[in-house]
């Protein structure tokens, strides 16, 4: 019976012997029968007792030889028999191997597979050889080799990140890749930026309208073109797509034009067109009034009164009709004039219906207007008349006054130097009001009862010779007053 203090060892090939039978070198011993060396750091050494990190990273599984060329955990039966038959040769083989160990022929597993290692770039002649199945002995061709089932179940199968490139559309990754940013190709996005920029430029034409709301569509679409172009540029840089890179900058440039060019140029252009159109309308209407005044003067020998007034039974002054009412037959509105009861005041209930008619010649279409509280139609023009205080005393102005009958010969200062009607924009009177005439007592657009335009920049005036002139707010009131007097010799 062996001594209990002596430890029995078993080599990897199953030979049992006592530890005192052979000399040890540290923790390593060699079997006296087969010559296989092994470590003695455990009571029962095992062929799979020690694994290096390189073995874990390079192990191919199933007892195959590792890629690193180190011995496998268990040798094949043929090599074990040779070692048993020739102990000396086996010992020498362990100390100095004469031939290179075979390398793995299958795909890596374990940590090495997790790190994404693939097949070696090139195979040696030994690797090209057929591999013999360890259990059945059948020859397995390299081309027919498939990954083991447990490899697929481990979930560590690593493939190239570019494996799912869509060959039909090289400008994007397929939807299976999960790259949301690349699901939409940059070429349509670049074209979309150009299309949005063009729409923004077209919508910028709305800036010609006077409303501020008209500027919103071009600004919104232009901002979208900028955003889409910026995203396209970022996608091109990230994915290195071979799309035309000029599309995104062009779309962004057009978007900037739609945003800034409209307010910078088209608004001013629209205002200029509207002012020119308004001025043409004013000149046309004042010209028609001048013609009607001359026709009335030729037929009656004098200009119509600024306003006709009568005295009622109680001795009170009552306004009857205005100078504009007298011009209706000469402006093509005889039908309205014939329905007016000249014996009753303009605001009498009997005259409510004709006085509610709007006369286009007395209005400026671009300027808002509303009827008076009683529904009488209003006007954008007023006559120049009344008396003003000067250094020479009270002087008459224009050709209109209460029950006046001014002749052309009475305008001694000259018809071309006398203002007879002007533009108003505030406190609009009814065109039938017999007090629809004003004097200039200060700067334009300063009072409700002064002359002025809707923009508040000045006023257009009709002169006695039929010309129309625009005077700005900077015009001296003294100059305007001298132009309104008809016989001051100034």
Secondary structure, DSSP 8 states (H G I E B T S, - for coil): ---TTS-EEE-TTS-EEEGGGS--BTTEEE-TTT--EEE-SSSS--TTS---HHHHHH--STT---TT----SS--HHHHHHHHH-HHHHHHHHHS-SS------S---HHHHHTT--S-SS--HHHHS-EE-TTT--EE-STT----HHHHHHT-----TTTTB-TT-TTSB-GGG--GGGSS-HHHHHHHHHHHHHHHHHHGGGGGSS-GGGGHHHHHHHHHHHHHHHHHHHHHHHHT--S-THHHHHHHHHHHIIIIIIIIIIHHHHHHHHHHHHHHHHHHHHHHHHHHHHHHHHHHSS---SEEEEE-TTS-EEEEEEHHHHHGGGGT-HHHHHTS-TTS-TTSGGGHHHHTS--GGG--TTS-----TT---B-SEEEEBSEEEETTEEEEBSSB-BT----GGG-TT-GGG-EEEEE--SS--BTT-TT-EE---SSTTSSTTS---TTSSEEEEEETTS-EEEEETTS-HHHHHHHHBSSS--
